[in-house]
Amino acid sequence: MIRKLLILLSLSFFAPILAQPLSGVYTVGGTSPDYATVVTAVAALETNGVSGPVTFNIRSGTYASQSFTLTEITGQSPTNTVTFQSETANASDVTFTSSTFTFTQGSQYVTVKNIGLSGGTRKIYINGNTYVGHFNILNCIFTNTLTLSVDSLNNINVANAVTQIAVINGYDIVIDGNTFNNAGVCINKSGSLTDNFTFSNNIINGGIMPISIYQGRDVTISGNEYSGNILRNIMSVTNSDDNLIISGNRFKANTTTTGLTLSTISGNYTVGTNLNLYNNFFSMAKELEVQGFYDTNIRFNSFSSSNSICLSITESSDLNAYNIYNNIFKNPYDKASIRAHMPATLTKLHMNYNAFRNHSLVIHRYYSGEGIESFYNFSDWKVLSGEDMNSKISGNVFGSEPDLHAPNSIVINGAGTPISGILTDIDGQPRNAVNPDIGADEFDMDPATFRDLGITLVTPASICDVSALQVLVTNNSPFELTGFDIECVINSNRGNFNHYTNTLAPGESVSIAVTGCAITPNTWYEELEVNVANPSGGIDNNFSNDRIILEDLFQLGPFEIGIESNDCNTATKLYIPQFYGMTQVWSTGAVTPLITVQNPGTYSVTITDIGGCTITKSITVN
């Protein structure tokens, strides 16, 4: 009886000690740990609560099947935080496989950092049906081990596994500095929005749709870098609320599958829903789609699309304005840089200080209900809209894609306009406060490496000169250049390149007969363009002197006077072919292409072409 009483007294004495709230640093796993597994550590959290900051240092090793669910923690506060981390601060030293960490029912002030999670299952699940907030996922490595294809998102089990971090109804969520291998993040809504979500400074190596956000409020996506093979959308952000900020990212994807939009960003079609998209690289095969915001600010971005347009924008009922400034647009010559689903009035589209690779096709505009599509070259677009009056035709300014830095491009250097609040570029370098560069990259000119070939027309020397096409190529660089390409473009039909192996010293010129670009007499050319490019196999830093454009070109050449007599030989018809824009005067004073003469003799006709050039031809009628 006495022994039983002592045991009861002992238990009652030690029970408060065993149930004390956690505070301080605890070890998990390895030799003589405080907790053998992360599961037992979480159980202690839920049982005891916290009275101060708690850190679980997880020792190096691989941990299998360590799934847990953490609910609200007694004593949690901005001061009393909980951190799960690698003891070595190296995410490669700790790997959880076949494990899902679930946080729900009000768990807050939690950080997961410097650990690895691998396998074909969802790794971190924030299910805030009663809100989970103040949550950080930092410097972790997420690896999906499933084999993926373009259609993998159609399989819900695969889609869930690829989604390494899933958030439903959270607030103040930060995902920063992580690496996602063939994996991604999904933010969804079930009742309430996810508020104040930040996805920053992460590395995305492959995957299907690495960022998917549905109905988030005040979302920031910044400083992320894409690499590897992105099979579908690089990003999908739909029905966002308040402010969406996308800045400083290096987006890269090579998806070319028909019907797949590279990236869809849409607001919730209400006043006050704003998009600020700036200082990003978009190296991609398809376009970026934007719609549904009140104010849409697309500024200081560098776009390169290898297979499509760069940007698709749509006018919604609540749109206040599209403000598109200081961007570089590079895409195929047969595609417009921007497709605008907008009425012909274009009152809500404001564009200026942009740089386009292609002068012949800049805007493709159409609007349901009008039934008319319009395609505009650079000159016509400016006249029609009054926009882009300070914009440039820059050619290709990117030296080594998908890196979209634009070193030494004199056309865009200092050619932008300052934007309030955008004080640095994609690399964090200060922007020129008065004359910033166009695009995401702010750079200084380097005269020592400035590569520049210029081209001028030799023949035809005048509008009536019928000589073959010849140009003068000059090396304006401070160093020797060996080899260059000359492209001839006839009526927008591109691809006629010829390579020349000439070596040019600084300041030296060479006269080149342009092969493959013969001008056929009596043929009208709406536009004939000659470009010099690829000096020494590199980018020409000065596009402004790289091309010659001849419009409404017509070289008047030899022709024959046709003759036709009637059966009785009492009258003879004389006629000439009809050429573009020409007029004619016969020696008889007639001005029609066909005349009838009744007397023998010599008759002549003088043709004047659209440029005022003349040629005379005679014929003798017996």
LINKATA-V832344 format. One line per field, one symbol per residue. phi: phi as a letter, one per 30 degrees, with the letter a starting at -180 (. if undefined). psi: psi as a letter, one per 40 degrees, with the letter a starting at -180 (. if undefined). burial: + if it has 9 or more other C-alpha atoms within 8 Angstrom, else -. A space follows every 10 residues. Layout:
phi->???
psi->???
burial->???
This chain:
phi->.ddddddddd ddddedddcd edajcbcbii dhddbdbddd ddddeddcib badbbcdcde kcbchcdabc cdcdjdaecd cbbcadddic dddbbcchbb ccbahidbhc bcbhbcbbkc bdcbbcccdb ibbhbbbbhc ccbccddcbe cdddcddded ddddbbbbib bhcbcbiccc chbabbcbbb jcddchcbbb hccccikcbe bbbchcchcb bbidbcaicd dbedabbbhd bhcccbbicc dbacdbddic ddacbbdcib djcbcbcahc cccacbcccb ajcdccccbh cccbcdbadc bcbbdcdcdc acccbiccbb aeddcddbcc dbdddhdccb bahcbcdcdd acbccaadjd ibcbbbdddd ddddcichdc dbccidccda dddcdbdidd dcdiccbdbe jccbcdcidd dddcbdddjd ccbcdcedcd cbccbbdcbd dbdcdcdddb bccbdcddbd bbiacbcccc hidcjdcbcb ceccdeidbb dbdddibdcd eibdcdabbb bcahdhicdd dbddccbbbc chdbcdbebc cdbbcddchc abccbbdcce icbbbdddjd bcdbbcbccd kcbbbcccdd cidbbcbbbc cd
psi->dddddddddd dddeddddei iihahiihia hfidhdiddd ddddddddai eahhhhhhii ihhiffiihh ahhheiiddg ihhhihdeeh deehhhifih hhhifehifh hhifiihiaf ihdhhhgfdf hhifhhhhfi hhhheihiid edeehddddd ddgdhhhhgi ifhhhheihh hfiahhhihg ciihighhhi fihhgaacgd hhhhgihghh hieihiiahh dahdhhhifi ibhhhhifig hhifhehheh hdhhhiaefi hehihhhifi hghieaihhh ieidhhhhif ihhhheeaid hhihhidehd ihhhifihhh iideiidhhh giiddfeehh hifihhdhde hdhhhihhdd ehihhhiddd dddddeifde iiheahehdg iehfighehd deheeaiihh egeiadeeii ihedgiiiae hhiiigddeh hhhihihdih didehfiihh ihhhheieii hhiiihhhhh fehiegihhh eihhiheiih hhhhiefhhh ifhhhdhhhh ihifhfeahh egedfeihhh ifhhhhaiii hihhiidefe ihhhiiihih eiiihieeei eidhihieii ahiihhhhad eeiihiiiih h.
burial->---------- ---------- +++--+++++ --+-++++++ ++-+++-+++ ++++++++++ --+--+++-+ +++--+---+ +++++++--+ ++++++++++ ++++++++++ ++++++++++ +++++++++- ++++++++++ ++++------ -++----+++ ++++++++++ ++++++++++ +++++++++- --++++++++ ++++++++++ ++++++++++ +++++++-++ ++++++++++ ++++++++++ +++++----+ ++++++++++ --++++++++ ++++++++++ ++++++++++ ++++++++++ ++++++-++- ++++++++++ ++--++++++ ++------++ ++++++++++ +++++++--- ----++++-- ++----++-- +++++-+++- --++-+++++ ++++++++-- --++++---- ++--++++++ +++-+----+ ++++++++++ ---+++-+++ ++++++++-+ ++++++++++ ---------- ---++++++- +--+--+--- +++++-++++ +++++---++ +++--+++-- --++++---- +---+----- ++++++---+ -+-+++---- --+-+----- --++++++++ --+++-++-- --
